[in-house]
Amino acid sequence: MQIVAYLNPVTNYSKISRLETDTDYLLYSVEGKLIRQGRIQNGKAIDFSNIKKGLYFLKINANTIFKIIKN
């Protein structure tokens, strides 16, 4: 099953669904700097409210990377 991140572009939160188990995530700037890391549960949201506007890469598991636009 393919993991889904929705509400993209993001204003405050991006919800993650179709995770089989609790999963670690990493959020990187377009320059490759690690901005945030954490653990996410299926159907829960990642908080982007304190992150500057711009382009980010959200890595979930080793195989899944989403391009996220923060408005």
CORVENMO-V639759 format. One record per residue. RES is the residue in three letters. PHI is phi in degrees with one decimal (999 if undefined). NEAR is the number of other ideal C-beta (glycine too) atoms within 8 Angstrom. Layout:
BEGIN
res: {RES RES}
phi: {PHI PHI}
near: {NEAR NEAR}
END
This chain:
BEGIN
res: {MET GLN ILE VAL ALA TYR LEU ASN PRO VAL THR ASN TYR SER LYS ILE SER ARG LEU GLU THR ASP THR ASP TYR LEU LEU TYR SER VAL GLU GLY LYS LEU ILE ARG GLN GLY ARG ILE GLN ASN GLY LYS ALA ILE ASP PHE SER ASN ILE LYS LYS GLY LEU TYR PHE LEU LYS ILE ASN ALA ASN THR ILE PHE LYS ILE ILE LYS ASN}
phi: {999 -86.3 -69.9 -123.6 -116.7 -132.3 76.9 -138.5 -65.4 -101.2 -102.5 -124.6 -138.0 -125.1 -90.9 -115.0 -133.9 71.0 -82.3 -81.6 -142.5 -57.0 -136.9 -76.1 -133.8 -130.9 -115.7 -116.0 -73.4 -64.1 -82.3 93.5 -80.6 -70.7 -95.9 -157.8 -140.0 -175.7 -126.8 -126.4 -102.9 -55.5 81.5 -93.8 -115.5 -99.7 -82.8 -110.2 -62.8 -99.9 -107.9 -63.6 -61.5 153.0 -103.3 -135.9 -119.9 -105.2 -103.7 -123.8 63.2 -85.4 -106.1 -116.0 -129.4 -111.1 -87.5 -114.7 -105.4 -97.9 -96.0}
near: {4 4 11 7 12 7 9 10 8 12 8 6 11 13 11 15 9 8 12 5 5 7 9 9 13 9 14 12 10 8 4 5 6 7 8 7 7 7 7 13 7 11 6 8 7 13 7 12 6 4 9 4 4 8 9 14 12 14 10 14 8 3 3 8 7 9 8 15 10 13 6}
END
